[in-house]
Each structure stands twice: as structure tokens, then as C-alpha cells.
Amino acid sequence: MSQDKTKEVATPALGRRKFLNTAAIASLGTLVACNEKPGSAAASASSASAAGHAASSASHLKPGELDTYYGLWSGGHTGDMRVLGLPSGREIHRIPCFVPDALVGWGVTNESKKIMGTKADGSLKYTVADSHHTHASYKDGNYDGRYAWINDKINSRIARIRLDYFVCDKITQLPNVQGFHGIFPDKRDPVDEKINYTTRVFCGGEFAIPMPNTGSEDSSKYRSMFSCVDAETMEVRWQVLIDGNCDLVATSYDGKLAATNQYNTEMGAHYEDMMSAERDACLFYNVARIEAAVKAGKFKTIGDSKVPVVDGTREANKDPKTALTAYVSVPKNPHGVNASPDGKYFICAGKLSPTGTVIDLSKVLDWFDGKSEKLDAAIVAEVELGLGPLHTAFDGRGNAYTTLFLDSQVVKWNVEAAIKFHAGDKNAKYVVDRLDVQYQPGHLNASQSETKAADGKYLAVGCKFSKDRFLPVGPLHPENEQMIDISGDKMVLMADHPVRGEPHDFIIFKRDLVRPKQVYDLNDFPNAIKDPKESGVVRNGKKVTVKMTSQAPAFSLREFTVKKGDEVTLILTNLDKIEDLTHGFAIPNHNVNFIVNPQETASVTFIAGNPGVYWCYCTHFCHALHLEMRTRMIVEA
Amino acid sequence: MSQDKTKEVATPALGRRKFLNTAAIASLGTLVACNEKPGSAAASASSASAAGHAASSASHLKPGELDTYYGLWSGGHTGDMRVLGLPSGREIHRIPCFVPDALVGWGVTNESKKIMGTKADGSLKYTVADSHHTHASYKDGNYDGRYAWINDKINSRIARIRLDYFVCDKITQLPNVQGFHGIFPDKRDPVDEKINYTTRVFCGGEFAIPMPNTGSEDSSKYRSMFSCVDAETMEVRWQVLIDGNCDLVATSYDGKLAATNQYNTEMGAHYEDMMSAERDACLFYNVARIEAAVKAGKFKTIGDSKVPVVDGTREANKDPKTALTAYVSVPKNPHGVNASPDGKYFICAGKLSPTGTVIDLSKVLDWFDGKSEKLDAAIVAEVELGLGPLHTAFDGRGNAYTTLFLDSQVVKWNVEAAIKFHAGDKNAKYVVDRLDVQYQPGHLNASQSETKAADGKYLAVGCKFSKDRFLPVGPLHPENEQMIDISGDKMVLMADHPVRGEPHDFIIFKRDLVRPKQVYDLNDFPNAIKDPKESGVVRNGKKVTVKMTSQAPAFSLREFTVKKGDEVTLILTNLDKIEDLTHGFAIPNHNVNFIVNPQETASVTFIAGNPGVYWCYCTHFCHALHLEMRTRMIVEA
């Protein structure tokens, strides 16, 4: 059944590219002209296959059937994290992080405001964000279900998500960083064998700025910053001053190396300058050496920040014996760097070059160890994949899957065959399959792809343009997340899912790797009202504390009285213990609404308004008498 | 295939109810005891049917296939409107209304702040909301694709959505209303035959308050308010002072009647008082008479509001010859009032009574016209349906579908058979089918159900609890929207969809009833920068205007300079004309991010921060050189 449809979509290559050119590559004419599609990539798209119908059905769960994988998705400029079930692609949850969320009262409750950060007047420091990448904590090369992290590019913040309750518990703003882009936790310690789990999170700084950022000097003197955040304390441990603009971050399975793919090593301020050089870099960080340098006091600090900064610029790291960083050369404005699940390679995609570059990590370590003279000897393959290669995922069977933004395709290619081809074996057929996607894919990821347990079952692709794939809803189109079955030789498109812009990266892992709790522990909240009898109003001058509990269908206080202008702090504990029995609490005209999940405590602080009666009501459907679940706030003159 | 699964779910009635009781009806024991399930409703649940597999497949579109229906969904306390495609249940769009939205910059741009409403200091008046009900404008008894409206219960606001661009264009706050709940547009004018389309929107006020709300007097003297808003100007035309708490609103196809289902006609302040009486009311409004009274000056105004208020209390409307309102008696705390597509009946569900009440509109008009002595003679059926009946939808073939909150079922029943049964024909079998849903359903609606063109194809049910239906994601469960095929005799469950709490009401209509535009008209924006040459910085003392355009992959200004403390207004016009080519604009550390769709203009005003370089960048993926699409804001001391 799905064959018919995909045949319609897979128009001949030339016509298709002409169509695509009208949108995403407008005014990129010269670039396209000088990057003609390589011969090796000319195999026709093979989206239709005999397995089509079966694969399509696989993503369509029957009512009540549970998904087998979780997906953690960056929310883009909604500033949150999305939790999906896969293969259905259903969004089960959104976790507010950087941006207020009116459903849960994130940015409304005192507890969430403390995590988000406030200005002197108590209002939120930021209400916008741009989250791109999310990755989770590791143990022994697989996810351990403790934490996930996510970035905010606009305001250079990193948020941590607790994967027991699926909530954000800490946010750190990085000093001396603008455009915090890529993010990746380490997988083990580079020195201590016993630490076989994540203790650091690496953060790539994209925009180059004056250091410190107080003037507007010559842009060629601007630099970017690579940061290491402590996974537990969420404090910034150290930073590295670098050349070029970080896009993504990857970490090695042995804990020794992190890398960022760097574009604009030209240090240009205008886009044509940023793409003037033919090659940029995959920039490697020698984690143990950097930490030794910091320990030895070989750092400076910048501006008001106390964070140690070591010098990782190209100029300062020419000697391999002492180098903290290594700039492996990769073609033109690379986009994406991904670690293969066998632990051997990092792969950079060319973006403005039609190539994928395979870097052998053992050879990078050889260079640091003085065993290899030429750093670029670590490049074991650089092969043509198609136009606009961006990101790469893996199936654990030796194949890589790379998005081709300009070609609107996913290309499946074999890494060892690519290495053979690069070594001179022109008979090595490294391109295994191509699949048209709809349209202009950015990130992609496969089930368990970023772990040693990559299982090559499902591939999700985030397509930036949906164009004609969904009913029209005005000028703002959804993006199109497509699910692909990669269990066979041929990729098979399973389903289209519309998604609010603009999610970027995501990870997909087996459902048994997390063990969420569904009811809170009353004792986790120091301000919990453990007994309805503790309810009441306590006045201390103009400051008033209102203590209340909820048990369907009533709040413990039937009414409470405050005075106009009082600073009221209302503490609400939900004493209902039954899973899924959440209550809400709204106060008309006082800009208050928040929820309390079973056994949760939350508080809000507000100034009582004009005299009158205000019906505070339960906003989260709880009970047959939900509409009747209210309390009256009486404000006296 | 779906048979096996539904069999598992449909456990015997008693065991199932025991299970359900643990959650939503905790502490409602006595209520359940006094409302034992009626004999007529004892037919076993029939979720499994031979049509099961086919129906299930129908909701599973193949990649690239378009939905055939739109759904407009209230967003609940996310304060927005959701746009779904059906039968797939995919969310294609969210339209920000009452609450800021970091994706589009709603609440960030000057244009959206003007619609939302600001305080004297320019900050938003409200950032929380609770939207429940959404309905669209009519012509000749079907949707005409002009507008939809949606309520905010917390702050008594009504928002209008333009269905050409799928954006909110006006918000009005209702005076003297707390807990604005139900909402419904009229379907034609009650007097002027030529006006066969929507010109009024009726708004039900739920919470009773002192009028004016300045004190805390005896709660038995509190009253609620029913409001009429002009569909074009969005000004409040008139209000009616009433007894009881409005839940939903319905309007007749002839334009003559509106109605609200009223609970708490006891005017109690505590939940046990609110359910003390055995019967409440379906409250009818005689629209022509109310407008004649307003025209004749028979009104007062309340507090600061200039809106004419007529007296619609029970006491003041005993004489049918002059009555503006009519309180038809319905059982205990009714929930939901729905107009049948044949134009004949309004149906109220009993909530705390296991009944549905069918009211014959012609007989209500007879009472107003002095042709009927007893108002309650308009009740042509009052039949037992099951426990916790809430809302009713229709298939256009004479059948009604009512959610049973406590029974976690949808009951399908035949309206004319119910009328016969009520008239004494005890052989009339009015219950046609029952289907278990998962779990505790609130609103439901069927395709085209609220129009004369009800087509009985799909039924969506908003289940308030999802419990075990999706992968666990911590204490806050999603709700479960279920799609049901109602085209045959038996209802067939098609699919489960998780949804972020807490949507309430929704409408479903054929896709050809709206004609969205996908590119804006440059001329619709008075401040549009129509030519990149108009770009630049204009200073007027401390006020600075920055004019800029976007065309992938560049902004028209490469950099711009302002001074610390300047009040900067930045105007950005997206000159890209290609559908789906949206750009974003973020300024680090200045809390600015917003999008401009093709040919759209938006502006932001902010205070320039500390001296330094700020890379403003495109946040909405647009082009292969998207990362390079930036401009530098240089802030001087």
C-alpha cells in the first residue's frame, strides 16, 4: 500500500532537485554549481520496497499498545524537552526547562523560578530559548537513566533533566559564551578506570566574541569557548579558548577525547567570509591534558568569571607533545560530528562539501603521543555522499546514515567500505542505499545509535520543511519528523509526523533503560503540608503565608482572607496518592496557575490585588466534582 | 488484530468499575452508591467488533497522505488552540492566544503584546490561562471558515482566531465575569432573515461573585453573568445577570435561543452545598427580547463597566410574556448542553444524575409565546444513560453519543427512541451501543456534529486519565484522546493519542471548509520594510529604530550599532516569498526571539544592555547557510 505513495514522491532526480532548489537553497546557486552530485551517489532513490507495508504498520500501534523505545527530543525555540514514544512517534510529555510553561506553572512557582533564574525584582531573567541538542548520561557505554542535558543557544544555558521524575532540576549559564550550540556528556573518565560513567558534560560555543566581551574590536580577534560542566554540581569546571565556531560535540567511548566540528575557522563576520576557506576543522580536546594543565595552574580567567580558561587555539597547540587540542582538517563548513558505536571513529559531514570525513581516533591519540607526525593522517576516509551532508547515525552493523539537506535524502553508507575506497580500492561500493525524505533533513538519529548497543531498528529524521505533507495551517508550517525502518538492507519510510518548529537533535533508546517514578515522595519537599490540619493563614506584617492541601474534590481551606497589597506566599501540597491524580490551582486576575502532582508541594508568591472575592479553582480535571473544587480568596481593603 | 487488545480492556463491568473508582471518584463513595447503574444501561461493553481492524487502519495514514478533516482543539492551561488533522490525530499547529509562546515570539513582539494586553510598564498583563472551549463561525448552519473563538477561564478573556492565517487577532476581557467557561457563536440572527451567519458570540460566566466585586458579602447574594460579544468588533454588546453557575453554552439553528447548563443554582459556596438540590437548570436566553430590552434602555451598568446588563435571574423572569430567560429544570449539577443537528433539541447531561435530558426547543419558544403553561413541558425525554454523563455529540442519523465520566464509557443512544421511552413506551430501546474508553472521558465530539451537516464518521473523546496507556514519563501523565469510528452500528476504537493536559472541547470539520493562506501580504503590515535599501538605524534621542529585512541566507544589515540604555525598536520584514521559508531572530541576553513568516513584518522593543558584541541569529532553519545567517548588534558604552 505504501509503495504507491512513495512512487509518487520519488520523482526523477533532476526534476526533484529543481523543485527543492526553489526553497531552501534559494540564492545558493554558485555553491550548488561547484558541488555537482558525485557519480558514486547517482544511484536512484529507493524509497519503495517490498517491505513497505509491513514497516508502515509497525509504527501504527493498536489502541493500548505501548511503545518499545523512548525518544528525548530537543524542543527548539519552545525551549523545552519533548519525550516521545517510538515507533509510534507519539509525544507523551514535554519537560519545561528554559521557558515558562503555563500548564505546569513552570516560571510561576517559586521552586521553578529558582531553577530558571530571576532578576532583582523577582521576575524571570529569560523567557525565550533555543534548545538544539539533548543527550543522556552513560554507564559502560550505554544510557544509565540518570540524567539528560539540553542546551539553550540564545542565552548560553545548559539544563539538566532528572530521568526519574522527567523534570528539569538545574540550569547553568556559561560565562564568556555566546551561541552555546553542541553538547555531549563524556562516557567515562580518561584517567580513573573505576569511573565508567558520565561525570562531565562538554559544551561547544559557536559565536566568536571579544574576550572579555566589552568592546567591538576587529572580528578576526574574536574567539569561541569550549566548556566542561560537572555532571553532578552543574558548575563549570574549565573552559578552552578556541578558533572557529563550534557546531556539534562528540565524545569517545574511552573518555580520552572530545571533539567539536568547527566551521568559520576563517573567523569571518559575514557569511561569505565564513565560507571562504576550502577546509575547516574537527577540533579534538585531550581531556586529561586539559585537566592536568588546569590543575597545574596553567590557565587564566576572563572578565568576572572565576572559571579556569586554557588556551586551545591552533597557534598555541602546534607541538603534539604539549598540545591540549588538535585541529584535524575537514572540508568546508562541516556540520555534525558523530561517534561510531564501535568506538573507533568520529565522522564529520561536509555541509558545503558533498563529503563525509572518517577520523580514526587511535591515530589522533597517536599524534598526541608523538607516534604520528601528520595529524591529518587520522583521516581514514573522505568520501562523496551527496549534496549538503549534515548529521550521521549508525546501525551497529557497520553502516552510517547521513542526512543530505540539499538532496533531501538519507544516504546509507558502509564505513569500512568507505575506508577501503579512500585507500584506493575504487571497486569498494560504500553507498548502500538512498531514501528520499520530505524535505530538507537536518538531524537524524537511530535507535541506540549513540551507544555501544546501537541496534539498527528505527531511524528518525527531522525534516525542516514539510511543504505539502500536511493539511495547510497558514504561513507557519510544521516540520516533518519521519520514521524509517532500517532493519533491512533497504530503508523503508514508515510514517510522517508533524512537529512544531524547531526541534533539532534527539536520542532514541530502549524503554527498560529508564525507571520513572509516578508519585512524588512527600519528604522530598521541605515545605510540604503533611496534614490538612496544618492548613491556615499566618501573617507577618505585610507578608502572609497560606498553607493548604488538596484532596479530590476539595482544598483544605474553604476560604481564606488577605488584605490588598499583601505579599502572599501560598504553599499547596497534593495529598492525593493515586497515580495520575494531579490538581491545578488558579487565582483569577493574579496571574497564578500551577499544578501539584500526587504527593508534590509547590508554592507561589503574589501581591493581593483589589478588594473582592476571587474563586481559586482546580484547573486539572480530577474528579466528578472537579468544577466544584474551589476555594475563595477574599481580599479585604 | 485490534480485537484481541480490546477484549483485554473490556473486563467485566463490576471489576472495571472497581478499578476506576480508585482514581477519579475517590471520596465520592456515597454519590456512587445513590446512583446505581440503571438497568437499561446494563448491556455489556462492545468495543470489539469485526470492523475493528479496518477502522484501526483508517486512522493510520500512509506517509504523505493528507487528513480529510481538521480539528480545532482547546489547549487547556497551555492557553492556546491546537489544530489537528483527522483521522490521523496528528497535531499540525498550535495557535498562541492567551499565553506567551517562545516559538513564534507571541508575547515578545510588539504586535502580539498589543493583542494580549500589557500593564503600564509594558509587561504582559497575564502569562497564564485556561482555555476550555472552541467553536467556529457559521453560515447557513455550517462552518464558514472565517473565525474561531476560544475562552480563558482564569482571566475571563475571549480570543478570536482568524482561520485564513490561523492566528489570534483579538482578545477581549469580559467585565464582571469570573470563571468564563462555556462559549458558543450564534448561527443566525433571531430577527433579520438576511443575516444567516454568525454575528454574536455568547459567553457563560461560571463563578458567582458580588456585583460589583468589591466586598465579600453573603455568598447567597453572589450572581453570575452571561455575556454577548460582537463577532466582528469583539466588544461586549450586553450581559445578563443570572442564577447558578454556567458550564457550557449552546445556540439554536434559528438564532432565537441560546442556553447554558447551570449547576449550583443553590448558590452555594462549598461543594456539598453546590450539590444539595436534586435539580438545577438549563437556562434559555431569548436573544431578541434581551436586545429589545437593551434597546429600550431597560438595563443597568455595574462598577466601571459601560456594558448594559439586563436582569435574567429566575425571580425577575416569572412571567413568560416578558421573560428574557427561562430556567428549564434538569437533574443535579448538569454538565454540557448540546444542540442536535436537526435543530430540534438541546440535550443536557446529568453529571451527578445518570440521565440525559432532551429539551424540545419549539416548546421553549411556545412558553415564551404564552402557548405553553408549564416550562418543563419542553422536557421530552429524561432517560438513564450511565454514571457521570457529561457531553453529547451527534451523528446526523438520529443518534447521540454521551461520555460517561464515572463509567469510562461512551454510550450511543437514539434520541427519538428516548423520547418514546420517556412518553411511556417501555419497549423503546434507546441505548444502541456502549464502548469502554481509557479513562474518565470529558468532552467528545463527532465530525461535523455541531452543524446541520453532521456526518457520523469519526468521534474523538478526550479522556482525562491515561493511567497505563502510554510509556511512563514521571508523575504528570498525558491525557488520552481516543479516535472512534462511528460509521457503523457499533463504535470501534481506532487509536489512542497522548496529549498534554489539559484540553477540553474541540470541533471536527471537513477540510474544504477552510481556505488557509500560506504567504502573508506585505501590504497588510503598515510598518513593512518593502525594500532592503530602506534598512538602517534611525536615532531619536534615546529611542532608536532599526529597520531590517531577511532573505536567506542573510539579514539586510550586516551589523548595527546602538548605545547602552537605548530603547531599541527593531522592525524585521521577511522578504522571502516562498511558502514555508520562515526566519527567526534572536538576540543573546536581551530576551528576544521571534519569527517572521514569508512576507510578514514583526517588531520588538528592548533596552540595549551592557557594551559588547551580540550575534543576532536566525533561529528557524531556512537554508544550507542557516548557521551563518547572522547580524552583529554592537552595543557601545
Interface residues (C-beta under 8 A of the other chain):
Chain A: M1 S2 K5 T6 E8 V9 T22 A23 A24 I25 A26 S27 L28 L31 S56 S57 H60 L61 K62 P63 G64 E65 L66 D67 Y70 G76 H77 T78 G79 V83 G85 R90 E91 I92 H93 R94 V99 P100 D101 A102 L103 V104 G105 G107 V108 S123 K125 Y126 T127 V128 A129 D130 K153 I154 N155 S156 D164 Y165 F166 V167 Q178 G179 E206 F207 I209 P210 N213 T214 G215 S216 S219 Y222 N245 D247 Y263 N264 A269 H270 Y271 M274 M275 N333 H335 K351 L352 G388 F405 L406 Q438 Q440 G442 K464 F465 S466 K467 R469 F470 L471 P472 V473 G474 P475 L476 H477 P478 Q482 L493 M494 A495 D496 H497 P498 R500 G501 E502 R511 P516 K517 Q518 V519 Y520 Q551 A552 P553 A554 R558 E559 T561 D576 I578 E579 D580 L581 T582 G584 A586 I587 P588 N589 N591 V592 N593 I595 N597 P598 E600 N610 P611 G612 V613 Y614 W615 Y617 T619 H620 F621 C622 H623 A624 L625 L627 E628 M629 R630 R632 I634 E636
Chain B: M1 S2 K5 T6 E8 V9 T22 A23 A24 I25 A26 S27 L28 L31 S56 S57 H60 L61 K62 P63 G64 E65 L66 D67 Y70 G76 H77 T78 G79 V83 G85 R90 E91 I92 H93 R94 V99 P100 D101 A102 L103 V104 G105 G107 V108 S123 K125 Y126 T127 V128 A129 D130 K153 I154 N155 S156 D164 Y165 F166 V167 Q178 G179 E206 F207 I209 P210 N213 T214 G215 S216 S219 Y222 N245 D247 Y263 N264 A269 H270 Y271 M274 M275 N333 H335 K351 L352 G388 F405 L406 Q438 Q440 G442 K464 F465 S466 K467 R469 F470 L471 P472 V473 G474 P475 L476 H477 P478 Q482 L493 M494 A495 D496 H497 P498 R500 G501 E502 R511 P516 K517 Q518 V519 Y520 Q551 A552 P553 A554 R558 E559 T561 D576 I578 E579 D580 L581 T582 G584 A586 I587 P588 N589 N591 V592 N593 I595 N597 P598 E600 N610 P611 G612 V613 Y614 W615 Y617 T619 H620 F621 C622 H623 A624 L625 L627 E628 M629 R630 R632 I634 E636
